Amino acid sequence: MVPADHDLVGRGPVSFEVLGDHGVLGPSVPVPDYWEDAVSPFNTPKGHPIPRNALIANWDELTAMVAEGQAIQPVHWSAVRYNSRPDIAYLPFRDARPTRWGLVWRTGTENETIRALARIVGDLGPLHLGGR
């Protein structure tokens, strides 16, 4: 995700290496490293650190900072489908790792509805959610 008028727009797929030059946004609350690394790696494929230029609390802060030209940010490809904006462009990464999603819930809140949903999702098997 980059501002619509960013220099990277129009170049085609980019490498995660560009993140080492530009930096990304980080979460303002503690999250497990593997969560953050799944979307915004800590290092480029060549091992260069990817700085966190600012911390954000939510999606609205993220999109505002990107649209204003204050940041670029890797996001899941589903953002293109559900968060299209004229002031933001989405660029594919040619070296992105596949992202895996799964259902999680607190065991203390498990009930028959949750178990039924989990069975249905399990019966569907792996689904391709789009992307390039």
Order of alpha helices (4+ residues) and beta strands (2+ residues): beta-alpha-beta-alpha-beta-alpha-alpha-beta-alpha
